[in-house]
Structures are given as C-alpha cells and as structure tokens.
Amino acid sequence: MQQPFPTRPFKTHGGAPVPHHKNTWQAPSVVMPPPARVVIPMQQHIGAPCRPTVKKGDYVYLGQVVGDSDAYVCAPIHASVSGTVAEITQVMLTGGQMTEAVVVESDGKMEKDPAIAPPAPITNKKQLADAARRAGLVGLGGAGFPAHVKLNVPEGKEIDTLIINVAECEPYVTSDHREALENGQNVLEGIYKVKEILGVHRVLIAIEDNKPDVIEKLREIADDPQKDPQDEVRVLPLKSRYPQGAEKVLVQACTGRKVPPGALPADVGCLVMNIASVSFLASYMRTGMPLTLKRVTIDGSAIKEPKNVIVPIGTPIQKVVEFCGGYKAEPRKLLMGGPMMGIAITSDELPILKQNNAILAFDAQEARLYETTACIRCGRCVAACPMELMPTKLEKAAEKKDVEALLSLDVMTCMECGCCAFSCPAGRRLVQAIRLGKSYVKKAGGKK
C-alpha cells in the first residue's frame, strides 16, 4: 500500500537555531584546474581501507582504479588525474589514523581510462548496487558510507520511502545547494532511476525552508507529469533548525518514524540518500566515469575569496585555498566540514577526500575559545539533544571513565551533532567528553 505524502514535516526533538552564514549560496560552482600532484588516501569511506592496486612508476589514467579491497564495506578509489605514480606513502587522516596513499604526478593531459564506458542497462537491485560500487560512490554528504551497501537492501526489509537529503543544515556549507540549482535535472534523473529499481512509490525531497530557490527549482522539475505521472516524487520543506540533515532526524521529520538506537533507516522502511550522491549516480549511469571530482565550499573569515569549487579528489587543501585567493588572515582554525560536526585539521597539506563538502578557515577572532565555567544544571543541553540523551551525565561518566554508566546512558547513540555544546551557557566541552566516553567503551569491548 502506498504511504500518504505529508503536507508538513513531523515534529522532532531538540536541535539548535544555529546561524546560517550561507555566504556562498549565490556563488556558482567553479572548476579548479587539475593540480600538478594529487595525494589519494586509501581510506575515504566508513569501513575497511583499500589497498593500492598500482605501484611507483606506473602510469595511471583518469578514472583508473588505484585502490580496492575484498571487504564488503569498502569502495574502490580512482585516479583523479592522469600521470605517473610518484610514490606509495603514508598520510595521517583527520582522526589521527594513518593510511596508505597513492601520490600521482599529473601529466596535465587528463587522459581518460580507455576501459571507461557507460554501464549496461540497470534493471535490478543487484545491478544498481554493483554499479554504485564500481563507481566508488560513498555518501557525499559527509558520512562516507559506501553507497552499494545502503542500496543493497537486506532480504526481509521493505523500503517504502526514499528520502533525498537536501537539508544542508550546517552553517557556511552550500555545496548541495549549488548541486540542486546547477544539476536539478540530473538529480531527478537519479531519483527516478533509484525509485524504479527499488520499487519505491513515495519519494520525499527534504529541503530546509531557508532555501526557497532550491524548493522552487526542484518542485518545477519534480512536478513534471510526463516524468512522474503518478506524482510519487514531491518536495517537502523542513523547518530550518539544525540538525535537520542528520539521517535519523530526517527520517522522523519526513515520516514520523523513529529509528531505534543501533538500527538503520532501512529498519523502518526508509532509504536516505544525499542529493549529490543520487546526482552522481545518474551521471555515472550515463557516462561510466567514476567518482574523481568533488564540489566543496571554501569559506570562513580567513579566506580571501569564498567559493564553491569543483576539484579533483586528492588535491591538497592548500592548493584549493590558493585558487580562492589564499588567506586574508592567519588561519587559526581549519575545519574539514561544517563548524558543528566538521573535524579540525592541523595542516592544509591534507588532501580533499570524497566525503568532504567544505573547508573552512577562521581567523583568531572567530576561532577563539570561551572559558568554561561550572555546569549550572539549566537543562538546555538535554532539551537540545535530538537523540534525547543526558549530555551532562555523559560528561560526568566520561570524566570518571565509568564504562557501565556510559553504556546505561546510551553514549553510543550520540551522533556528536554538537547541539548540547552550542546550547550550553557554561561553554562545557560536552562533545569532546562524549567522544572520550565512546573511546572508553570501545576499549572496554562494549562495542566492536
């Protein structure tokens, strides 16, 4: 039975009224020329890292596989330029872990792999999942979850709702905004294909209401009766409140269903895909070109010319910043991602990864940290938590390294959105404490 379409979003718990700072929402994407050298890490997704499939001295084509693994939760990695493999080295990722990386010296030709061709017509779920894997597609909204795993819906789980995530609730970030405006037809082409293959009859394109131009654009395309005669693809404006784009929050806002702790959207009949992911999938099915480029928002008070830039994956951040005019002030904080859930990085020599959607650079004034004071038990962090947790109690348990208490308080349910810390008048470092708490649980064997 077809599910009814909501006329307005369902109520969700918590969240925070973060400032938008969407400075680049009207900045059309610009394509950056390929750099002379790219560094392509073998870990650009959740799951097992890839192993290099090339060696020093090899010539590689644009789009050629340079890393892969037999592991199921993994996605192959492709060369983003043509040229010669200069070395196989080790690089440190944002989380501090080391991984292998393939360094390619570009020959400037961007010569495409001769083996690249559009895939054969896709008619079933297995073919769709296989195509997503061959393309190297991972969640492009930031999570980096291999798309073929998500599309390979387990037996016994029926998907009745496809949710396209265009919320983009993080401040500053506008890469998905530009994807919708610049490639709207491609987005809908991808939606129709996924909808057809998965047999889904309800598609909700979820967009925060602070993007009226995107709502108008996608509605105009989605309402075409020739492409969607049964009117099964509709735009659903959401209240502009962070973190509407978080997967579990989005499912509840769109369907009223709650995803239980430890469960996935598929467990409640939903599949969530980022707009850039579904748009890329349409491009891959048409051209066969795997994932080698990424649109990223470059912004922040230390950036001279904020832009939305399409860059080859593996391009050093420093080179992308130079393309944006360089720094206008000393960057005191660099973030890979948005200011709420992004990861602070120590060097702009790190490369752009598949799941990057923004690089933010802040000057001393905006990067300053406020002094923490004692908790006043106001309860604002509890009210703000989308997962209905108790951040203050989690902080205390983490300080004591009390694994039993951390587990009883459902520490692993925390998605580290930062709403608690943002809402705290005492400036408590709640997210950092909770991350430490998670590490204590993992070390104790509470979660593998």
Secondary structure, DSSP 8 states (H G I E B T S, - for coil): ------SS----S--B------TTTT---EE----SEEEEES--SSSS--EESS-TT-EE-BT-EEEE-S-SS---EE-SS-EEEEEEEEEE-TTS-EEEEEEEEE-S---B-TT--------SHHHHHHHHHHTT-B-TTTT--BHHHHHS--TT----EEEEE----SSS--HHHHHHHHSHHHHHHHHHHHHHHHT---EEEEEETT-HHHHHHHHHHHT-TTT-TT--EEEEEE---BTTTSHHHHHHHHHS----TT--GGGGTEEEEEHHHHHHHHHHHHH---S-EEEEEEESTTBSS-EEEEEETT-BHHHHHHHTT-BSS--SEEEES-TTT-EEES-TTSB--TT--EEEEE-HHHH------------HHHHH-TT---HHHHHHHHHTT-HHHHHHTTGGG-----HHHHH-TT---HHHHHHHHHHHHHHTTS--
